Amino acid sequence: MKTIGKIQIGKQGITENFIKTLKSYFKNHQNVRVYALKSSLPEEGRKERVKKYSEEILAELGKNYTSKIIGFTIIVKKWRREVR
């Protein structure tokens, strides 16, 4: 079982299809790295946009997931139990 998958956020941002794809990655991976492409981010406020993307992803996935932001990369981890 691979532990890390990779996916990118494009110009359209977080869409319904993106969330479906992300959920399917967690069938085979424990962690998924989500890369925010520069074209998906405004010139100013890039860090804030990445933080907003992270919050949106966690809201869509549920309580069994946590995230960590490193630069323009969001690392999403799936836990067996709900994270408090």
N, C-alpha and C positions, 0 to 999 in steps of 0.2 A: 504494500500500500504506500503510494507516494504521500509525502507529508505536505508539500507545498505546490499549489497550483498558481497560475498567473493569468490575469485578465486585465483589460484596459478600459478606462472610461474615455469615450470619445467626445466629439462636439455636442452630441445630443444629451450628454450627461447621464443621469441614472434614469433608465426607462424600465418599463415592465419586463421587456425582453432581457435586459441586463440582469435584473433580479432573478429571473428564471434560470439564466445561464449560470449565475453565481451559485444558486441553490444546487444545481446539478453538479457543479465542481465539488461540493462538499460530500457527494456520494463516494468519491475516490480520494479526497484529500482532507487532511486535518486543518491545514492553514491555506489561505489563499491571499496572494499579494495582488492588490488592486492598484494599478498604475494610472495616475491622472495625467493625461497628455496635456502638454502646454496649450494646445489648440482648444482644449475644453475649459481652460481657465482664463479669466480676464487678466489684463496686464497688471492691474492693482488689486490687491486683496487675494492673492493666490493661496496663501496659507489658510485664510479664513474659508475659502471655497473648498479646500481639501477637507477641513474640519467639518464643514456642512455636509459634504458627500459622505463622510464617515458616519455622521449622525443619521443621515437618511438610510444608509445601508443597514445599520443596526436596528432602526425602527422597522424596516421591512422584514428583516430576518427573524427577529424575536429575541427572547431572553437567553438563549443558549449560546450567544455569540458575544465576543468582545473584539475591540479593535485597538490598534496602536498605529500612530502616524509617525513615519520617518521621512522627512523631506516631502516629496509629492507622492509617496507610496503609503497606502493603507494596508496594514496586515490584519486580516480578519481571522479569528480563531474560533473553532467550534468546540464547545464543551459538552460533556455527556449530561451534566446536570445544569439546571438554571443557575446563572450567575446572579448573586444578590447585589 
